Amino acid sequence: MSINKTIDQIVDAFIPEMRKISQTHESEEQKERHYKAWLRATLQKFADDVRKIAAHDKETDADGAT
């Protein structure tokens, strides 16, 4: 999957997820922790995916050079 497509998916998921969290019956502090946790987990998965793509591209480039 392309990086731009993945970014679009994160952007599309952001507002509904934040809205869902904001409608919970939690304190503002708990909501903020949930916002941060969701964003952190989402960005970590994105970073992991980017690393996998980069490693695959590097392997592909090395295979082509032989």
C-alpha positions as CSV (number, residue, x, y, z in Angstrom):
1,M,0.0,0.0,0.0
2,S,1.3,3.4,-0.8
3,I,2.3,5.8,1.9
4,N,-0.1,8.5,0.7
5,K,-3.0,6.0,0.7
6,T,-2.1,5.1,4.3
7,I,-2.0,8.7,5.3
8,D,-5.4,9.2,3.8
9,Q,-6.7,6.3,5.8
10,I,-5.3,7.7,9.0
11,V,-6.9,11.1,8.2
12,D,-10.2,9.6,7.4
13,A,-10.2,7.6,10.7
14,F,-9.1,10.5,12.8
15,I,-12.3,12.5,13.2
16,P,-14.7,9.6,13.7
17,E,-12.4,8.1,16.3
18,M,-12.0,11.4,18.1
19,R,-15.7,12.0,18.0
20,K,-16.3,8.5,19.5
21,I,-13.9,9.1,22.3
22,S,-15.3,12.6,23.0
23,Q,-18.8,11.0,23.5
24,T,-17.7,8.6,26.2
25,H,-18.6,9.3,29.8
26,E,-15.0,9.8,31.0
27,S,-13.2,12.7,32.5
28,E,-11.4,15.1,30.1
29,E,-8.1,13.7,31.4
30,Q,-9.1,10.2,30.5
31,K,-10.4,11.3,27.1
32,E,-7.1,13.0,26.4
33,R,-5.2,9.8,27.3
34,H,-7.4,7.9,24.9
35,Y,-6.8,10.5,22.1
36,K,-3.0,10.2,22.6
37,A,-3.1,6.4,22.9
38,W,-5.0,6.1,19.6
39,L,-2.8,8.6,17.8
40,R,0.4,7.0,19.2
41,A,-0.7,3.5,18.2
42,T,-1.8,4.6,14.7
43,L,1.4,6.5,14.1
44,Q,3.5,3.6,15.4
45,K,1.8,1.2,13.0
46,F,2.3,3.7,10.2
47,A,6.1,4.0,11.0
48,D,6.3,0.2,11.2
49,D,4.6,-0.1,7.8
50,V,7.0,2.5,6.3
51,R,10.0,0.6,7.6
52,K,8.7,-2.6,6.1
53,I,8.2,-0.9,2.7
54,A,11.7,0.6,2.9
55,A,13.2,-2.8,3.8
56,H,11.3,-4.5,0.9
57,D,12.4,-1.8,-1.5
58,K,16.0,-2.1,-0.3
59,E,15.9,-5.9,-0.8
60,T,14.3,-5.4,-4.3
61,D,17.0,-3.0,-5.2
62,A,19.8,-5.3,-4.0
63,D,18.3,-8.3,-5.9
64,G,18.2,-6.2,-9.1
65,A,21.8,-5.2,-8.7
66,T,23.1,-8.7,-8.9
